[in-house]
């Protein structure tokens, strides 16, 4: 297991630019346009080995006392929210795309589990402080105009001793034109040129695309009030054991931090 730690790092975060409404609107529109195909991919994940593989990555790192109050931030089509609700936890999935939330609602109904879905900005949550025992996220942080603000918000809504689990990749360092055009079956295959170019244009404007990840994340997490921060860079080798329509060609990492 490859890990990074910031226990000895000295770091002062730069002040990131305030997200512009034009960029934020473009991001929301882009993900809303992808909602239907995204929902299909998550439906496949719920029906294949990815379900048990992801649970094996998540459950050992949650607080031991349960059932838990969990927020799935950037829930998209609700995959994590559904998995954890099926384990008996009380889960709220939040996303700024209503189209994604509609997909999540439909999937949760099909899975016959109770998930609360709410439209919300991941950087400005409408929850009281210390509302959750755990916060979980996948493939969200890289899309945010102000990821440092999001980490501070996620710390705020966690109770003392609460756990953050964030699964992401250094998408800012890769060209989505190259990713989409990779040969073989994968989750980005078949994206049309218009969507591909829009994703690449947005990626180039995001501040986090200029940072070195996941080192940046560990440093910001500690500056945001988290402790016991670690990162596992071998996640993809365990989750994506073979190529199918859920396969992610960009190597993912797992972050865990305790408030």
N, C-alpha and C positions, 0 to 999 in steps of 0.2 A: 504494500500500500504506500503510495507516494503522498507525502503530507507537507504542507507549509504551516509555519506558525509565525506569529508576529510578537511573541513574548518579548523579544529583544529588539524589535524594530522601533525606531523613532520616526514618527510620521505626523505631519501636519496637513490635513486635507485642504486642497485648493477650494476656493469658492467657485462652485459650478454656476453656469449661467441659468437664469430663471427660464424654465421651459416656455417657449412661445406657443401661443394658441394655435398657430398655423401648423407647426410640426406635430403638436399633440393631436390635432384634428386629423392629420394625415395618418398618424399611427393608428388611431381608432378606426378610421375608414379602411385601412389596409387589412387589419385583423378581422374586421366585420365581413369583408369580402372573402376572406379565407375560412369563415366559420363553418360552412357546410362541409367542405373537404376535410377540415380539421376534425369535425365531429365524426366523420367516417373513420378517420385514422384512430381516434380514441375508442370508437366502438370496436374496432378490431383489437386494440390493446386489451380491452376488457374481456375479450373472448379467447385470448391466446396466452402464451406463457409469460408475457410481459406483466400480467397482473401479479403473479406470484413473485416474479423477479423484483418488481418495484417494492412490493410489501417487505421482502427480505432486506431491502436497503433502508426502509423507513422505520419499521416497527422497533428494531433494537435501539434506535436513537431517540425515541419519544420518552417523555417523563414516565416513570414507572407506575404512578398512581393513575387510575382511570375509573370510569370513562372520562375522556378529556374534551375540553373545549378547543377546537382547532379551526384556524382560518387558513384556507387555501387561497393565497393571493395571486392574482393573475390566473384564475382557475381555468380560463378558456372553456373547453367543453366539459370540464368537471371531472376529469379522470381521477386525480388524487382525492378530490372531495368524495367521490363515490366509493373508492377503495376504503377510505377511512371511516365513512359512515357505515359501510358493511361490517366493519370491525367493532361497531357499537359506540363510536365516538359522536359527539355533537359537532357538526361541521358546517361552517359558513364559507361558501365560495364567492369571491369577489372578482370582478373584472370590469373594465370600462367599456367593453363592447357588449351591447345588449344582444346582438346576434349570437355571440359566443355563449352568453348566459342562456339563451333560448335552446341552443344545442345541449348545454349541460342539463337543463331542466328535462329535456326529452330523454336523455340518456339515463338520468337518475330515475325517472318514471319507469323506464324499461327494466332497470336493475332493481326496481321495487325497494328503493332506500330513500330515506328522508335527508335531503340536503337543503339548506337555506341558501339561495343565490341572491346576491345584491350587486347592483351596478355602483361602482365606486372607484375612485382614483387611488392607486396603490401608494402614492406619495402623500395622500391627505385622507386618511381613513376616518370614517364617521363612527368610530367606536370609542368608548371610554378607555382610559388607561387601565392596564392590567386585566383586560377582558378575556385573554386567551392563555391556555396552557402551552400551546404550540402554534407556530406559524410555519407553513410549508409552501414552497413555490417551485415551479419548473419553467425554464426557458422564458422568464419574465425580465429579470434584472437588466439584461443587455438592451432591452427595448425602451428603457425608461429615460426620459430627458434629464432626470436628476436622481440617479440611483442612490447617492449618499443620503438624500432626504428620505427615500424609501426605507433604507436601513434604520434610520432614526425613528421613523414611524412604527416599523415592525417591532423595534425594541420597546417603544412606548406602550403598545397594546398587549405586550406579553407581561404576565405576572412575574414577580421575582422567582428565579429558578426555571422559568419557561424556556423552551427550546425553539430555535429557528433552524429549519432544514431547507436549504436552497440548492436546487439542482440546475445548473446552467452550463454554458460553454462560452469560450472566447469568440463568439460570433463576430465581434467587431474587427477581428484580425483577418477574417476570410472574405473573399469575394463571393457573394451569393450567386453571381453569374456562373462562377466556377462550380459552386456546390450543386446548383440545379442541373448543370450539364454533366455531372459525373455519371459514368456508365453504371448500369445495374439498377436493381430495385432499391429505392430508399424513400424516406418520408417527403422529400422535396421534389421527387421525380414528377414530370408532367406539369409543373407550374408553367403557366403561359408567360410569354415574353413581357407583357405589360406588368404583371404582378412581380416578376423577377426583377425587372428594372426599378420598380417602385420600392421594393424591399432594399435593393442595393443603394438607392438614393437616400432612403431614410437612414440606413446603417451609417453612411458616411457623415451624416449630420449629428449623430448621437455622441455626446461627450465621452461616454464610456468606451467608444470604439478606439479612442486614443490611449487607453490605459492598458497596463499589463495585467492580465487576469490569469489566475485568481489571486495573485499577490495583492493587488489593489483591494479586493474584497475583504481579505483578512485584516488589512490595515484599517480600512474604513469601519469594519464591524467593531474592532476594539475601540476606535475613536467614538463610536456610537453608543458605547456602554456595555457591549457584550464581553463575556469572558470565555475561557476554555474554547477558543476558536480553533478549528482545524479544517483541513481540506484534503479530500481524497481524490486524486487525479486518475484513478484506475476504474472509475465508475462504468465507462462505456464498455470495457472489456467483460464486465459481468452482465450488463443489461442487453447489449446488442451482440449476442453470440452468433447470430446468423442474419443474413439480409432478407428483409421482407418489407412490406409497405410501412412499417413503423421504424425502420432502421434510420438512425441519425448518423450521417457521415462526418459530422464535426464532433471531436472528442469532448465528452461532458465531464464535469467535476461535481463533487458533492461538498457542500459547506455545512458545517454544524457549529452553532454558537449558542451559548447559554446566557440568559440575562442575569 
